[in-house]
Amino acid sequence: MADPDPATTLYLVYVDVDVARHPEPSPDLVELAPGLYLTESARTRSQVYHAIKWRLQPGSLLVAPLAGEPKFKGMKPGVLSWLRARRREAQS
């Protein structure tokens, strides 16, 4: 299995705002569970953090880089497909 694009980083994001109901929802955030998201970016952690902070203006926010794809169970449908598509793009 090929690693995703080394120029991008996978981030785990916690935010206390319902992103889907926000006036400017972020298409870059893939929901795992309420408030918990994955995103992939070539930007630094600080840049990702500040972009989310400015766009959503949450009360609580956490952005953490992941060394690899997470293992999970019981998360929202579609996340595994998103991760698999990410792998396929990296192989291309």
C-alpha positions in Angstrom: 0.0 0.0 0.0 1.5 3.3 -1.0 1.7 6.2 1.4 -0.4 9.3 0.6 1.3 12.3 -0.9 4.3 13.1 1.4 3.7 16.8 0.7 0.4 16.7 2.6 -0.4 15.9 6.2 -3.5 14.2 7.6 -4.9 16.1 10.6 -7.3 15.2 13.3 -9.6 18.1 14.2 -11.9 18.7 17.1 -14.2 21.7 16.9 -17.3 22.5 19.0 -19.2 24.0 16.1 -21.6 22.0 13.9 -19.6 22.4 10.6 -22.4 21.2 8.4 -24.8 23.9 9.8 -22.3 26.7 9.6 -23.1 29.5 7.1 -19.7 28.7 5.4 -19.2 25.0 5.8 -15.7 23.7 5.2 -15.6 21.1 2.3 -12.1 20.2 3.6 -13.3 18.6 6.8 -14.5 15.0 6.8 -16.7 14.2 9.8 -15.8 11.2 11.9 -18.3 11.9 14.7 -20.0 15.0 16.0 -17.2 17.6 16.5 -14.4 15.2 15.3 -13.0 15.5 11.8 -10.2 14.6 9.5 -8.6 16.9 7.0 -5.6 16.7 4.6 -3.5 19.7 3.8 -0.1 20.8 2.5 -0.4 23.7 5.0 1.3 23.6 8.4 -0.6 22.7 11.6 -0.6 26.4 12.6 -2.1 27.4 9.2 -4.8 24.8 9.3 -5.6 25.8 12.9 -5.9 29.5 12.1 -7.9 28.8 8.9 -10.5 26.8 10.9 -10.4 29.3 13.8 -11.1 32.3 11.5 -13.7 30.5 9.4 -15.7 28.8 12.2 -14.9 30.9 15.2 -15.2 27.9 17.6 -15.1 28.1 21.4 -12.9 24.9 21.5 -10.5 23.8 18.7 -7.8 21.1 18.5 -5.7 20.3 15.4 -3.3 17.4 15.6 -1.2 15.9 12.8 -1.4 12.2 12.3 1.6 10.1 11.4 -0.6 7.7 9.4 -4.2 6.8 8.8 -6.2 6.2 12.0 -7.9 3.0 12.9 -11.5 3.5 13.9 -14.9 1.8 14.4 -18.4 3.2 14.5 -17.6 6.5 12.8 -19.8 8.3 10.2 -20.3 6.5 6.9 -18.1 7.6 4.1 -14.9 8.2 6.1 -13.3 4.9 5.1 -14.1 5.6 1.5 -12.5 9.0 1.8 -9.3 7.5 3.2 -9.3 4.8 0.5 -9.7 7.5 -2.3 -6.8 9.4 -0.7 -4.6 6.2 -1.0 -5.6 5.7 -4.6 -4.8 9.3 -5.5 -1.4 8.9 -3.9 -0.7 5.8 -6.0 -1.5 7.7 -9.2 
